[in-house]
């Protein structure tokens, strides 16, 4: 709304209101699209409470990918399914869990069937916030395959808190949280081949994890 409405930009400029970006990705987006507002712009990142549950060692028997978030098109879960379908022959026999719910669930379940993923993929539905740390403890690697320019990326931060490497789209605020080749991997959005390559890369480099 700020970037698309000249009238709103003018109102904000005249009011002297402070504008808060939730990530440096958001800050740079606003600077590029509404440069006149930069003097009023600040970056204050989101946060989540520290979990009370301690991270456990990464499970490898079998390894499990976790994709979590509202099941809508912008989140790119179809990309995760197409990427996962490319690596099902990996010798570690990985699994994929997609948790939460949303209007795309039926389409995603149908896609999983079309891709022949069978029991290798689980759709678990909505998970209460207090159960998320345990859910992450059961995962080896978290996936955040968003198409959207995420304002921040709380799912990636929650995974990091539980010492889980994250493979995320290089978009929006996600690079603020995931450092490529250090705390996970960043890949081109909407590219199942690149996502699959990153998945195999981490599965094949246990010492780095």
C-alpha positions as CSV (number, residue, x, y, z in Angstrom):
1,X,0.0,0.0,0.0
2,X,2.8,2.4,0.9
3,X,4.6,1.8,-2.4
4,X,1.5,1.7,-4.6
5,X,-0.4,4.8,-3.4
6,X,1.1,8.3,-4.1
7,X,-1.6,9.8,-1.9
8,X,-0.7,7.6,1.0
9,X,3.0,8.4,0.5
10,X,2.2,12.1,0.6
11,X,0.2,11.7,3.7
12,X,2.9,9.8,5.5
13,X,5.6,12.2,4.3
14,X,3.6,15.2,5.6
15,X,2.8,13.5,8.9
16,X,6.3,12.8,9.9
17,X,5.2,9.3,10.9
18,X,8.0,6.7,11.5
19,X,7.8,3.8,9.1
20,X,9.1,0.4,10.4
21,X,10.5,-2.3,8.1
22,X,10.6,-5.8,9.6
23,X,13.8,-6.7,7.8
24,X,16.6,-5.2,5.8
25,X,14.9,-6.8,2.7
26,X,11.8,-4.8,3.5
27,X,13.9,-1.7,4.1
28,X,15.6,-2.0,0.7
29,X,12.3,-2.6,-1.0
30,X,10.8,0.5,0.4
31,X,13.9,2.5,-0.3
32,X,13.8,1.4,-4.0
33,X,10.0,2.1,-4.4
34,X,9.4,5.0,-2.1
35,X,12.7,6.8,-1.8
36,X,11.1,10.0,-0.4
37,X,10.1,8.1,2.7
38,X,13.6,6.9,3.6
39,X,14.2,9.7,6.2
40,X,11.2,8.3,8.1
41,X,12.2,4.6,7.6
42,X,13.7,2.4,10.3
43,X,14.4,-1.3,10.5
44,X,13.2,-3.2,13.6
45,X,13.2,-6.9,13.0
46,X,10.5,-9.3,14.3
47,X,11.3,-11.8,17.1
48,X,9.8,-14.8,18.7
49,X,10.1,-16.0,22.3
50,X,12.9,-18.4,23.0
51,X,11.7,-22.0,23.1
52,X,11.9,-23.8,26.5
53,X,12.6,-27.0,24.7
54,X,16.2,-27.8,24.0
55,X,17.2,-28.8,20.4
56,X,17.9,-32.5,19.9
57,X,20.4,-33.9,17.4
58,X,19.3,-33.9,13.8
59,X,17.4,-37.1,13.0
60,X,18.9,-39.2,10.2
61,X,16.9,-42.5,10.3
62,X,15.4,-41.3,8.0
63,X,16.1,-37.6,7.5
64,X,13.0,-35.4,7.4
65,X,12.3,-32.1,5.7
66,X,9.7,-29.9,7.3
67,X,7.7,-27.2,5.4
68,X,5.5,-25.1,7.7
69,X,3.1,-22.2,7.1
70,X,-0.3,-21.4,5.8
71,X,-1.1,-23.5,2.8
72,X,-1.5,-20.7,0.2
73,X,0.0,-20.3,-3.3
74,X,2.5,-17.6,-2.2
75,X,4.2,-19.9,0.2
76,X,5.5,-22.2,-2.6
77,X,4.7,-25.6,-1.1
78,X,4.0,-26.9,-4.6
79,X,7.6,-26.0,-5.4
80,X,8.7,-28.0,-2.3
81,X,6.7,-31.1,-3.5
82,X,8.2,-30.9,-7.0
83,X,11.7,-30.6,-5.6
84,X,11.2,-33.4,-3.2
85,X,9.9,-35.6,-6.0
86,X,13.3,-35.2,-7.7
87,X,15.2,-36.6,-4.7
88,X,13.1,-39.6,-3.6
89,X,15.8,-42.0,-4.9
90,X,18.4,-40.5,-2.5
91,X,20.0,-43.3,-0.5
92,X,18.9,-41.7,2.8
93,X,15.2,-42.2,1.9
94,X,14.2,-38.7,3.1
95,X,10.7,-37.9,4.2
96,X,8.7,-34.6,3.9
97,X,6.2,-33.2,6.4
98,X,4.0,-30.3,5.4
99,X,2.2,-28.8,8.4
100,X,-0.5,-26.2,8.9
101,X,-3.6,-25.7,6.8
102,X,-5.1,-23.4,4.2
103,X,-7.0,-23.2,0.9
104,X,-4.3,-25.0,-1.1
105,X,-4.2,-28.1,1.0
106,X,-6.4,-30.1,-1.4
107,X,-4.4,-29.1,-4.4
108,X,-1.1,-29.9,-2.7
109,X,-2.4,-33.4,-1.6
110,X,-3.5,-34.0,-5.2
111,X,-0.1,-32.9,-6.5
112,X,1.7,-35.2,-4.0
113,X,-0.4,-38.1,-5.4
114,X,0.3,-37.1,-9.0
115,X,4.0,-37.0,-8.3
116,X,3.8,-40.5,-6.8
117,X,5.1,-39.5,-3.4
118,X,2.8,-41.8,-1.4
119,X,3.8,-42.3,2.2
120,X,7.0,-40.2,1.8
121,X,4.9,-37.0,2.4
122,X,2.7,-36.3,5.4
123,X,0.2,-33.5,5.7
124,X,-0.3,-33.0,9.5
125,X,-2.7,-30.0,9.6
126,X,-2.5,-27.1,11.9
127,X,0.0,-27.2,14.8
128,X,-0.5,-25.2,18.0
129,X,2.3,-22.7,18.6
130,X,3.4,-24.4,21.8
131,X,4.0,-27.7,19.8
132,X,6.2,-26.1,17.1
133,X,9.6,-26.6,18.9
134,X,8.9,-30.4,19.3
135,X,7.8,-30.5,15.6
136,X,11.1,-28.9,14.7
137,X,13.0,-31.4,16.9
138,X,11.6,-34.1,14.7
139,X,12.9,-32.5,11.5
140,X,16.3,-32.6,10.0
141,X,16.1,-29.6,7.7
142,X,13.4,-26.9,7.3
143,X,12.2,-25.6,4.0
144,X,10.8,-22.1,3.3
145,X,10.1,-22.1,-0.4
146,X,8.2,-18.8,-0.6
147,X,7.3,-17.0,-3.8
148,X,6.3,-14.0,-1.7
149,X,8.8,-11.3,-0.7
150,X,8.5,-12.3,2.9
151,X,8.5,-9.2,5.1
152,X,10.5,-11.2,7.6
153,X,10.3,-15.0,7.8
154,X,9.3,-16.2,11.3
155,X,9.2,-19.8,10.2
156,X,12.9,-19.7,9.3
157,X,13.7,-18.0,12.7
158,X,11.8,-20.6,14.6
159,X,13.8,-23.3,12.8
160,X,17.1,-21.5,13.6
161,X,16.2,-21.4,17.3
162,X,15.9,-25.1,17.3
163,X,19.3,-25.5,15.5
164,X,17.8,-26.7,12.3
165,X,19.4,-25.7,9.0
166,X,17.0,-23.9,6.6
167,X,16.7,-23.9,2.9
168,X,14.8,-20.8,1.9
169,X,14.0,-18.7,-1.1
170,X,16.3,-15.8,-1.7
171,X,13.5,-13.2,-1.4
172,X,12.3,-10.5,1.0
173,X,13.5,-10.8,4.6
174,X,14.6,-14.4,4.4
175,X,18.3,-13.6,3.7
176,X,18.3,-11.6,7.0
177,X,17.8,-14.9,8.8
178,X,19.5,-17.6,6.6
179,X,23.1,-17.1,5.7
180,X,23.9,-19.1,2.6
181,X,26.2,-22.0,3.1
182,X,26.5,-21.2,6.8
183,X,23.1,-21.6,8.5
184,X,21.5,-23.2,5.4
185,X,21.0,-22.5,1.8
186,X,19.3,-19.7,-0.2
187,X,17.8,-20.6,-3.6
188,X,16.0,-18.9,-6.4
189,X,12.2,-18.7,-5.8
190,X,10.0,-20.9,-7.9
191,X,12.9,-23.2,-8.9
192,X,12.3,-26.8,-7.9
193,X,15.6,-27.9,-9.5
194,X,17.6,-25.4,-7.4
195,X,15.7,-26.4,-4.3
196,X,16.3,-30.1,-5.0
197,X,20.0,-29.5,-5.5
198,X,20.2,-27.7,-2.2
199,X,18.3,-30.5,-0.4
200,X,20.7,-33.1,-1.8
201,X,23.7,-30.9,-1.0
202,X,22.8,-30.8,2.7
203,X,21.8,-34.5,2.8
204,X,25.1,-35.4,1.4
205,X,27.2,-33.3,3.8
206,X,26.4,-34.5,7.3
207,X,29.5,-33.1,8.9
208,X,28.5,-29.6,7.9
209,X,25.2,-30.0,9.6
